Amino acid sequence: MAHPLVEKQALHHGTSHSFATNPNEPDAFGKEDLKMKQQYTTELLRRRAESHMVRTLDERIPELKPYLKPGVKVLDVGCGVGSITLDVAQVVKPGEVVGIEPVEYSVQVACQLAKDRKVSNVSFEVGDSLSLRFPDDTFDIVYSYTVLHYFYDPERAVREQKRVTKKGGWVIAAGVRDAGLVRRYPPCPAWENVIQMHARYVDSRRDQPKLADLSCGQMQAARRCPEYFIKAGLKDLELQVKQYNLEYPGVDGMEPNVMDLLPWDGPDVTGNYASWERDYKAMVAEGFISEETLKEAMEEAQAWYKNPHAFHFHAYVFAAGRA
Protein backbone atom coordinates (compact mmCIF):
# COMPACT_ATOMS: atom_id res chain seq x y z
CA MET A 1 0.00 0.00 0.00
CA ALA A 2 1.31 3.43 -0.91
CA HIS A 3 2.13 5.95 1.78
CA PRO A 4 -0.96 8.16 2.45
CA LEU A 5 0.97 11.30 1.55
CA VAL A 6 2.04 9.83 -1.77
CA GLU A 7 -1.52 8.71 -2.51
CA LYS A 8 -2.77 12.21 -1.70
CA GLN A 9 -0.27 13.84 -4.02
CA ALA A 10 -0.95 11.30 -6.76
CA LEU A 11 -4.66 12.08 -6.63
CA HIS A 12 -3.91 15.78 -6.75
CA HIS A 13 -1.48 15.22 -9.55
CA GLY A 14 -3.84 13.25 -11.75
CA THR A 15 -2.57 10.96 -14.49
CA SER A 16 0.17 13.16 -15.85
CA HIS A 17 2.88 15.42 -14.56
CA SER A 18 4.17 18.88 -15.28
CA PHE A 19 7.65 20.27 -15.13
CA ALA A 20 6.40 23.84 -14.86
CA THR A 21 8.60 24.91 -17.74
CA ASN A 22 7.92 26.47 -21.09
CA PRO A 23 7.90 23.65 -23.69
CA ASN A 24 10.07 25.82 -25.92
CA GLU A 25 12.64 26.35 -23.18
CA PRO A 26 15.21 23.98 -21.64
CA ASP A 27 13.99 21.30 -19.28
CA ALA A 28 14.73 21.57 -15.59
CA PHE A 29 18.09 19.85 -16.09
CA GLY A 30 18.86 22.14 -19.05
CA LYS A 31 18.48 21.77 -22.80
CA GLU A 32 21.79 19.94 -22.98
CA ASP A 33 20.92 17.41 -20.31
CA LEU A 34 18.35 14.81 -19.37
CA LYS A 35 14.93 14.73 -20.98
CA MET A 36 13.18 13.95 -17.74
CA LYS A 37 9.75 14.20 -19.39
CA GLN A 38 10.49 10.88 -21.10
CA GLN A 39 11.52 9.20 -17.84
CA TYR A 40 8.64 9.65 -15.45
CA THR A 41 5.13 8.28 -15.37
CA THR A 42 2.66 8.84 -12.59
CA GLU A 43 3.07 5.28 -11.30
CA LEU A 44 6.86 5.54 -11.33
CA LEU A 45 6.68 8.88 -9.53
CA ARG A 46 4.45 7.36 -6.88
CA ARG A 47 6.78 4.41 -6.33
CA ARG A 48 9.86 6.59 -6.21
CA ALA A 49 8.30 9.09 -3.85
CA GLU A 50 7.23 6.37 -1.45
CA SER A 51 10.67 4.74 -1.39
CA HIS A 52 12.56 8.05 -1.13
CA MET A 53 10.46 9.44 1.73
CA VAL A 54 12.22 7.10 4.17
CA ARG A 55 15.69 8.38 3.32
CA THR A 56 17.46 10.19 6.15
CA LEU A 57 20.56 12.33 6.45
CA ASP A 58 22.14 9.99 9.00
CA GLU A 59 21.59 6.94 6.83
CA ARG A 60 22.40 8.35 3.38
CA ILE A 61 24.90 11.20 3.82
CA PRO A 62 26.40 11.16 7.32
CA GLU A 63 29.60 12.59 5.82
CA LEU A 64 27.69 15.82 5.05
CA LYS A 65 26.95 16.58 8.70
CA PRO A 66 30.39 18.01 9.65
CA TYR A 67 29.86 20.76 7.06
CA LEU A 68 26.49 21.78 8.48
CA LYS A 69 26.45 24.45 11.18
CA PRO A 70 23.53 26.27 12.83
CA GLY A 71 22.60 29.42 10.93
CA VAL A 72 24.10 28.55 7.53
CA LYS A 73 22.13 28.92 4.30
CA VAL A 74 21.94 25.72 2.24
CA LEU A 75 20.83 24.74 -1.27
CA ASP A 76 19.91 21.12 -2.07
CA VAL A 77 20.19 20.53 -5.83
CA GLY A 78 17.91 17.71 -6.95
CA CYS A 79 16.19 17.34 -3.59
CA GLY A 80 13.58 14.82 -4.70
CA VAL A 81 10.77 14.49 -2.15
CA GLY A 82 12.86 16.37 0.41
CA SER A 83 13.23 13.88 3.25
CA ILE A 84 16.99 14.46 3.51
CA THR A 85 16.51 18.18 2.96
CA LEU A 86 14.23 18.34 5.98
CA ASP A 87 16.87 16.64 8.13
CA VAL A 88 19.43 19.20 6.92
CA ALA A 89 17.04 22.00 7.85
CA GLN A 90 16.77 20.64 11.39
CA VAL A 91 20.56 20.59 11.76
CA VAL A 92 21.17 24.15 10.48
CA LYS A 93 18.19 25.94 12.04
CA PRO A 94 17.67 28.84 12.34
CA GLY A 95 19.48 28.79 8.98
CA GLU A 96 17.49 28.59 5.75
CA VAL A 97 17.41 25.60 3.38
CA VAL A 98 16.13 25.64 -0.20
CA GLY A 99 15.51 22.48 -2.21
CA ILE A 100 15.21 22.56 -6.00
CA GLU A 101 13.97 19.65 -8.07
CA PRO A 102 13.00 19.29 -11.77
CA VAL A 103 9.93 17.14 -11.10
CA GLU A 104 6.90 19.12 -9.94
CA TYR A 105 5.26 16.06 -8.41
CA SER A 106 8.26 15.53 -6.10
CA VAL A 107 8.17 19.19 -5.09
CA GLN A 108 4.50 18.85 -4.14
CA VAL A 109 5.29 15.84 -1.96
CA ALA A 110 8.25 17.67 -0.37
CA CYS A 111 6.14 20.72 0.51
CA GLN A 112 3.49 18.56 2.11
CA LEU A 113 6.13 16.56 3.98
CA ALA A 114 7.63 19.77 5.40
CA LYS A 115 4.17 20.89 6.52
CA ASP A 116 3.42 17.53 8.15
CA ARG A 117 6.75 17.52 9.99
CA LYS A 118 6.35 21.19 10.95
CA VAL A 119 9.72 22.22 9.50
CA SER A 120 9.48 25.96 8.82
CA ASN A 121 13.02 26.91 7.73
CA VAL A 122 12.86 25.07 4.41
CA SER A 123 11.29 25.75 1.01
CA PHE A 124 10.98 23.70 -2.17
CA GLU A 125 10.62 24.75 -5.78
CA VAL A 126 10.89 23.48 -9.34
CA GLY A 127 14.27 24.66 -10.58
CA ASP A 128 16.77 24.52 -13.42
CA SER A 129 20.00 23.26 -11.89
CA LEU A 130 22.08 24.37 -14.87
CA SER A 131 20.74 27.90 -14.61
CA LEU A 132 20.03 28.58 -10.96
CA ARG A 133 17.79 31.59 -10.31
CA PHE A 134 19.85 32.73 -7.32
CA PRO A 135 22.36 35.62 -7.33
CA ASP A 136 26.07 35.01 -6.94
CA ASP A 137 27.34 34.29 -3.42
CA THR A 138 23.95 33.31 -1.95
CA PHE A 139 24.58 30.06 -0.05
CA ASP A 140 27.08 28.81 2.48
CA ILE A 141 26.66 25.23 1.28
CA VAL A 142 25.37 23.85 -2.01
CA TYR A 143 25.04 20.08 -2.10
CA SER A 144 23.50 17.29 -4.16
CA TYR A 145 22.92 13.61 -3.50
CA THR A 146 23.01 10.99 -6.30
CA VAL A 147 22.62 13.76 -8.86
CA LEU A 148 25.95 14.71 -10.45
CA HIS A 149 26.28 11.54 -12.54
CA TYR A 150 22.97 12.28 -14.29
CA PHE A 151 24.34 15.37 -16.01
CA TYR A 152 25.87 15.14 -19.46
CA ASP A 153 28.01 18.11 -18.49
CA PRO A 154 28.76 17.70 -14.77
CA GLU A 155 31.47 20.36 -14.92
CA ARG A 156 28.92 22.94 -15.99
CA ALA A 157 26.63 21.91 -13.14
CA VAL A 158 29.47 22.27 -10.61
CA ARG A 159 30.41 25.69 -12.03
CA GLU A 160 26.85 26.90 -11.59
CA GLN A 161 26.74 25.60 -8.03
CA LYS A 162 30.04 27.33 -7.28
CA ARG A 163 28.63 30.60 -8.65
CA VAL A 164 25.86 30.73 -6.06
CA THR A 165 28.14 29.67 -3.20
CA LYS A 166 29.69 32.30 -0.95
CA LYS A 167 33.45 32.65 -0.95
CA GLY A 168 34.75 30.16 1.58
CA GLY A 169 31.57 28.10 1.39
CA TRP A 170 31.33 24.50 0.20
CA VAL A 171 30.08 22.80 -2.95
CA ILE A 172 29.40 19.13 -2.21
CA ALA A 173 28.45 16.23 -4.47
CA ALA A 174 27.45 13.13 -2.54
CA GLY A 175 26.55 9.69 -3.85
CA VAL A 176 28.34 10.20 -7.18
CA ARG A 177 28.28 6.94 -9.10
CA ASP A 178 30.66 5.51 -11.66
CA ALA A 179 30.66 2.34 -13.72
CA GLY A 180 34.32 1.93 -12.79
CA LEU A 181 33.41 1.61 -9.11
CA VAL A 182 31.38 -1.52 -9.80
CA ARG A 183 33.09 -4.83 -9.12
CA ARG A 184 31.49 -8.20 -9.68
CA TYR A 185 32.43 -11.84 -9.54
CA PRO A 186 32.48 -13.86 -11.71
CA PRO A 187 33.92 -11.26 -14.11
CA CYS A 188 31.72 -10.09 -16.99
CA PRO A 189 34.10 -8.76 -19.68
CA ALA A 190 31.51 -8.38 -22.45
CA TRP A 191 29.16 -6.54 -20.11
CA GLU A 192 31.96 -4.23 -18.94
CA ASN A 193 32.94 -3.56 -22.54
CA VAL A 194 29.42 -2.37 -23.38
CA ILE A 195 29.45 -0.02 -20.39
CA GLN A 196 32.77 1.49 -21.49
CA MET A 197 31.55 1.87 -25.08
CA HIS A 198 28.47 3.68 -23.82
CA ALA A 199 30.68 6.12 -21.93
CA ARG A 200 32.63 6.83 -25.14
CA TYR A 201 29.38 7.30 -27.04
CA VAL A 202 28.19 9.87 -24.51
CA ASP A 203 31.49 11.74 -24.67
CA SER A 204 31.35 11.81 -28.47
CA ARG A 205 28.01 13.62 -28.38
CA ARG A 206 28.66 15.97 -25.50
CA ASP A 207 29.40 18.98 -27.68
CA GLN A 208 26.46 18.48 -30.02
CA PRO A 209 23.66 21.03 -29.66
CA LYS A 210 20.88 18.49 -29.21
CA LEU A 211 21.17 15.74 -26.62
CA ALA A 212 17.49 14.92 -26.34
CA ASP A 213 18.08 11.30 -27.36
CA LEU A 214 20.53 10.77 -24.51
CA SER A 215 19.29 10.09 -21.03
CA CYS A 216 21.76 8.27 -18.81
CA GLY A 217 24.31 10.89 -17.94
CA GLN A 218 28.01 10.55 -17.23
CA MET A 219 28.99 7.00 -16.31
CA GLN A 220 32.51 8.08 -15.30
CA ALA A 221 31.42 10.92 -13.04
CA ALA A 222 32.94 9.75 -9.74
CA ARG A 223 36.47 9.35 -11.05
CA ARG A 224 36.26 12.77 -12.67
CA CYS A 225 35.06 14.67 -9.59
CA PRO A 226 38.51 16.19 -8.96
CA GLU A 227 38.57 17.38 -12.58
CA TYR A 228 35.08 18.91 -12.41
CA PHE A 229 35.73 20.64 -9.10
CA ILE A 230 39.15 22.03 -9.99
CA LYS A 231 38.01 23.29 -13.41
CA ALA A 232 35.05 24.98 -11.69
CA GLY A 233 37.50 26.93 -9.52
CA LEU A 234 36.96 25.04 -6.25
CA LYS A 235 39.84 24.39 -3.88
CA ASP A 236 40.67 22.43 -0.70
CA LEU A 237 39.18 19.33 -2.31
CA GLU A 238 38.03 16.57 0.04
CA LEU A 239 37.09 13.12 -1.29
CA GLN A 240 35.68 9.97 0.30
CA VAL A 241 34.71 6.63 -1.20
CA LYS A 242 31.63 5.04 0.35
CA GLN A 243 29.91 1.70 -0.13
CA TYR A 244 26.74 2.13 -2.18
CA ASN A 245 25.59 -1.41 -2.80
CA LEU A 246 26.72 -4.90 -1.80
CA GLU A 247 25.02 -7.99 -3.21
CA TYR A 248 25.72 -11.67 -2.72
CA PRO A 249 23.60 -14.84 -2.47
CA GLY A 250 20.98 -14.61 0.26
CA VAL A 251 20.80 -10.81 0.22
CA ASP A 252 17.49 -9.20 -0.65
CA GLY A 253 17.61 -6.98 -3.68
CA MET A 254 19.76 -9.05 -6.04
CA GLU A 255 18.18 -7.29 -8.98
CA PRO A 256 19.53 -5.42 -12.00
CA ASN A 257 20.78 -1.91 -11.37
CA VAL A 258 20.30 0.84 -13.95
CA MET A 259 23.99 1.78 -13.80
CA ASP A 260 25.25 -1.66 -14.76
CA LEU A 261 22.68 -3.75 -16.65
CA LEU A 262 21.55 -3.65 -20.23
CA PRO A 263 18.19 -1.92 -20.51
CA TRP A 264 15.70 -4.20 -22.11
CA ASP A 265 15.98 -7.27 -19.92
CA GLY A 266 15.76 -5.98 -16.35
CA PRO A 267 12.63 -5.07 -14.39
CA ASP A 268 11.49 -1.52 -14.88
CA VAL A 269 12.42 -0.40 -11.36
CA THR A 270 13.96 2.93 -12.33
CA GLY A 271 12.21 4.06 -15.50
CA ASN A 272 15.50 4.37 -17.37
CA TYR A 273 15.67 1.10 -19.27
CA ALA A 274 13.78 2.32 -22.34
CA SER A 275 16.14 5.29 -22.57
CA TRP A 276 19.19 3.07 -22.34
CA GLU A 277 17.80 0.91 -25.12
CA ARG A 278 17.53 3.98 -27.34
CA ASP A 279 21.16 4.78 -26.61
CA TYR A 280 22.33 1.26 -27.43
CA LYS A 281 20.39 1.19 -30.69
CA ALA A 282 22.04 4.49 -31.64
CA MET A 283 25.45 3.05 -30.70
CA VAL A 284 24.89 0.16 -33.10
CA ALA A 285 23.68 2.49 -35.86
CA GLU A 286 26.74 4.73 -35.43
CA GLY A 287 29.23 1.87 -35.30
CA PHE A 288 30.25 2.12 -31.64
CA ILE A 289 29.31 -1.49 -31.02
CA SER A 290 27.79 -4.47 -32.83
CA GLU A 291 24.52 -6.21 -32.20
CA GLU A 292 26.50 -9.43 -31.62
CA THR A 293 28.48 -7.77 -28.83
CA LEU A 294 25.31 -6.46 -27.21
CA LYS A 295 23.73 -9.91 -27.37
CA GLU A 296 26.81 -11.50 -25.82
CA ALA A 297 26.81 -8.94 -23.01
CA MET A 298 23.11 -9.41 -22.33
CA GLU A 299 23.50 -13.20 -22.11
CA GLU A 300 26.49 -12.73 -19.82
CA ALA A 301 24.48 -10.43 -17.55
CA GLN A 302 21.57 -12.85 -17.41
CA ALA A 303 23.89 -15.69 -16.45
CA TRP A 304 25.56 -13.59 -13.76
CA TYR A 305 22.26 -12.80 -12.03
CA LYS A 306 21.40 -16.51 -11.99
CA ASN A 307 24.79 -17.53 -10.59
CA PRO A 308 24.41 -18.68 -6.95
CA HIS A 309 27.98 -17.48 -6.24
CA ALA A 310 27.59 -14.00 -7.71
CA PHE A 311 29.10 -11.10 -5.80
CA HIS A 312 28.61 -7.41 -6.58
CA PHE A 313 30.17 -4.37 -4.92
CA HIS A 314 29.27 -0.82 -5.94
CA ALA A 315 30.84 2.27 -4.38
CA TYR A 316 30.19 5.99 -4.71
CA VAL A 317 32.19 9.15 -4.15
CA PHE A 318 31.59 12.05 -1.79
CA ALA A 319 33.35 15.19 -3.06
CA ALA A 320 33.59 18.60 -1.39
CA GLY A 321 35.35 21.73 -2.60
CA ARG A 322 35.67 25.20 -1.12
CA ALA A 323 34.49 28.18 -3.19
C-alpha positions in Angstrom: 0.0 0.0 0.0 1.3 3.4 -0.9 2.1 6.0 1.8 -1.0 8.2 2.4 1.0 11.3 1.6 2.0 9.8 -1.8 -1.5 8.7 -2.5 -2.8 12.2 -1.7 -0.3 13.8 -4.0 -0.9 11.3 -6.8 -4.7 12.1 -6.6 -3.9 15.8 -6.7 -1.5 15.2 -9.5 -3.8 13.2 -11.7 -2.6 11.0 -14.5 0.2 13.2 -15.8 2.9 15.4 -14.6 4.2 18.9 -15.3 7.7 20.3 -15.1 6.4 23.8 -14.9 8.6 24.9 -17.7 7.9 26.5 -21.1 7.9 23.7 -23.7 10.1 25.8 -25.9 12.6 26.4 -23.2 15.2 24.0 -21.6 14.0 21.3 -19.3 14.7 21.6 -15.6 18.1 19.9 -16.1 18.9 22.1 -19.1 18.5 21.8 -22.8 21.8 19.9 -23.0 20.9 17.4 -20.3 18.4 14.8 -19.4 14.9 14.7 -21.0 13.2 14.0 -17.7 9.8 14.2 -19.4 10.5 10.9 -21.1 11.5 9.2 -17.8 8.6 9.6 -15.4 5.1 8.3 -15.4 2.7 8.8 -12.6 3.1 5.3 -11.3 6.9 5.5 -11.3 6.7 8.9 -9.5 4.4 7.4 -6.9 6.8 4.4 -6.3 9.9 6.6 -6.2 8.3 9.1 -3.9 7.2 6.4 -1.5 10.7 4.7 -1.4 12.6 8.0 -1.1 10.5 9.4 1.7 12.2 7.1 4.2 15.7 8.4 3.3 17.5 10.2 6.1 20.6 12.3 6.5 22.1 10.0 9.0 21.6 6.9 6.8 22.4 8.3 3.4 24.9 11.2 3.8 26.4 11.2 7.3 29.6 12.6 5.8 27.7 15.8 5.1 26.9 16.6 8.7 30.4 18.0 9.7 29.9 20.8 7.1 26.5 21.8 8.5 26.4 24.5 11.2 23.5 26.3 12.8 22.6 29.4 10.9 24.1 28.6 7.5 22.1 28.9 4.3 21.9 25.7 2.2 20.8 24.7 -1.3 19.9 21.1 -2.1 20.2 20.5 -5.8 17.9 17.7 -7.0 16.2 17.3 -3.6 13.6 14.8 -4.7 10.8 14.5 -2.2 12.9 16.4 0.4 13.2 13.9 3.2 17.0 14.5 3.5 16.5 18.2 3.0 14.2 18.3 6.0 16.9 16.6 8.1 19.4 19.2 6.9 17.0 22.0 7.8 16.8 20.6 11.4 20.6 20.6 11.8 21.2 24.2 10.5 18.2 25.9 12.0 17.7 28.8 12.3 19.5 28.8 9.0 17.5 28.6 5.7 17.4 25.6 3.4 16.1 25.6 -0.2 15.5 22.5 -2.2 15.2 22.6 -6.0 14.0 19.7 -8.1 13.0 19.3 -11.8 9.9 17.1 -11.1 6.9 19.1 -9.9 5.3 16.1 -8.4 8.3 15.5 -6.1 8.2 19.2 -5.1 4.5 18.8 -4.1 5.3 15.8 -2.0 8.2 17.7 -0.4 6.1 20.7 0.5 3.5 18.6 2.1 6.1 16.6 4.0 7.6 19.8 5.4 4.2 20.9 6.5 3.4 17.5 8.2 6.8 17.5 10.0 6.4 21.2 11.0 9.7 22.2 9.5 9.5 26.0 8.8 13.0 26.9 7.7 12.9 25.1 4.4 11.3 25.8 1.0 11.0 23.7 -2.2 10.6 24.7 -5.8 10.9 23.5 -9.3 14.3 24.7 -10.6 16.8 24.5 -13.4 20.0 23.3 -11.9 22.1 24.4 -14.9 20.7 27.9 -14.6 20.0 28.6 -11.0 17.8 31.6 -10.3 19.8 32.7 -7.3 22.4 35.6 -7.3 26.1 35.0 -6.9 27.3 34.3 -3.4 23.9 33.3 -2.0 24.6 30.1 -0.1 27.1 28.8 2.5 26.7 25.2 1.3 25.4 23.8 -2.0 25.0 20.1 -2.1 23.5 17.3 -4.2 22.9 13.6 -3.5 23.0 11.0 -6.3 22.6 13.8 -8.9 26.0 14.7 -10.5 26.3 11.5 -12.5 23.0 12.3 -14.3 24.3 15.4 -16.0 25.9 15.1 -19.5 28.0 18.1 -18.5 28.8 17.7 -14.8 31.5 20.4 -14.9 28.9 22.9 -16.0 26.6 21.9 -13.1 29.5 22.3 -10.6 30.4 25.7 -12.0 26.9 26.9 -11.6 26.7 25.6 -8.0 30.0 27.3 -7.3 28.6 30.6 -8.6 25.9 30.7 -6.1 28.1 29.7 -3.2 29.7 32.3 -1.0 33.5 32.7 -1.0 34.7 30.2 1.6 31.6 28.1 1.4 31.3 24.5 0.2 30.1 22.8 -2.9 29.4 19.1 -2.2 28.5 16.2 -4.5 27.5 13.1 -2.5 26.6 9.7 -3.9 28.3 10.2 -7.2 28.3 6.9 -9.1 30.7 5.5 -11.7 30.7 2.3 -13.7 34.3 1.9 -12.8 33.4 1.6 -9.1 31.4 -1.5 -9.8 33.1 -4.8 -9.1 31.5 -8.2 -9.7 32.4 -11.8 -9.5 32.5 -13.9 -11.7 33.9 -11.3 -14.1 31.7 -10.1 -17.0 34.1 -8.8 -19.7 31.5 -8.4 -22.5 29.2 -6.5 -20.1 32.0 -4.2 -18.9 32.9 -3.6 -22.5 29.4 -2.4 -23.4 29.4 0.0 -20.4 32.8 1.5 -21.5 31.6 1.9 -25.1 28.5 3.7 -23.8 30.7 6.1 -21.9 32.6 6.8 -25.1 29.4 7.3 -27.0 28.2 9.9 -24.5 31.5 11.7 -24.7 31.4 11.8 -28.5 28.0 13.6 -28.4 28.7 16.0 -25.5 29.4 19.0 -27.7 26.5 18.5 -30.0 23.7 21.0 -29.7 20.9 18.5 -29.2 21.2 15.7 -26.6 17.5 14.9 -26.3 18.1 11.3 -27.4 20.5 10.8 -24.5 19.3 10.1 -21.0 21.8 8.3 -18.8 24.3 10.9 -17.9 28.0 10.5 -17.2 29.0 7.0 -16.3 32.5 8.1 -15.3 31.4 10.9 -13.0 32.9 9.7 -9.7 36.5 9.3 -11.1 36.3 12.8 -12.7 35.1 14.7 -9.6 38.5 16.2 -9.0 38.6 17.4 -12.6 35.1 18.9 -12.4 35.7 20.6 -9.1 39.2 22.0 -10.0 38.0 23.3 -13.4 35.1 25.0 -11.7 37.5 26.9 -9.5 37.0 25.0 -6.3 39.8 24.4 -3.9 40.7 22.4 -0.7 39.2 19.3 -2.3 38.0 16.6 0.0 37.1 13.1 -1.3 35.7 10.0 0.3 34.7 6.6 -1.2 31.6 5.0 0.3 29.9 1.7 -0.1 26.7 2.1 -2.2 25.6 -1.4 -2.8 26.7 -4.9 -1.8 25.0 -8.0 -3.2 25.7 -11.7 -2.7 23.6 -14.8 -2.5 21.0 -14.6 0.3 20.8 -10.8 0.2 17.5 -9.2 -0.6 17.6 -7.0 -3.7 19.8 -9.0 -6.0 18.2 -7.3 -9.0 19.5 -5.4 -12.0 20.8 -1.9 -11.4 20.3 0.8 -14.0 24.0 1.8 -13.8 25.2 -1.7 -14.8 22.7 -3.7 -16.7 21.6 -3.7 -20.2 18.2 -1.9 -20.5 15.7 -4.2 -22.1 16.0 -7.3 -19.9 15.8 -6.0 -16.3 12.6 -5.1 -14.4 11.5 -1.5 -14.9 12.4 -0.4 -11.4 14.0 2.9 -12.3 12.2 4.1 -15.5 15.5 4.4 -17.4 15.7 1.1 -19.3 13.8 2.3 -22.3 16.1 5.3 -22.6 19.2 3.1 -22.3 17.8 0.9 -25.1 17.5 4.0 -27.3 21.2 4.8 -26.6 22.3 1.3 -27.4 20.4 1.2 -30.7 22.0 4.5 -31.6 25.4 3.1 -30.7 24.9 0.2 -33.1 23.7 2.5 -35.9 26.7 4.7 -35.4 29.2 1.9 -35.3 30.2 2.1 -31.6 29.3 -1.5 -31.0 27.8 -4.5 -32.8 24.5 -6.2 -32.2 26.5 -9.4 -31.6 28.5 -7.8 -28.8 25.3 -6.5 -27.2 23.7 -9.9 -27.4 26.8 -11.5 -25.8 26.8 -8.9 -23.0 23.1 -9.4 -22.3 23.5 -13.2 -22.1 26.5 -12.7 -19.8 24.5 -10.4 -17.5 21.6 -12.8 -17.4 23.9 -15.7 -16.4 25.6 -13.6 -13.8 22.3 -12.8 -12.0 21.4 -16.5 -12.0 24.8 -17.5 -10.6 24.4 -18.7 -7.0 28.0 -17.5 -6.2 27.6 -14.0 -7.7 29.1 -11.1 -5.8 28.6 -7.4 -6.6 30.2 -4.4 -4.9 29.3 -0.8 -5.9 30.8 2.3 -4.4 30.2 6.0 -4.7 32.2 9.1 -4.2 31.6 12.1 -1.8 33.4 15.2 -3.1 33.6 18.6 -1.4 35.4 21.7 -2.6 35.7 25.2 -1.1 34.5 28.2 -3.2 
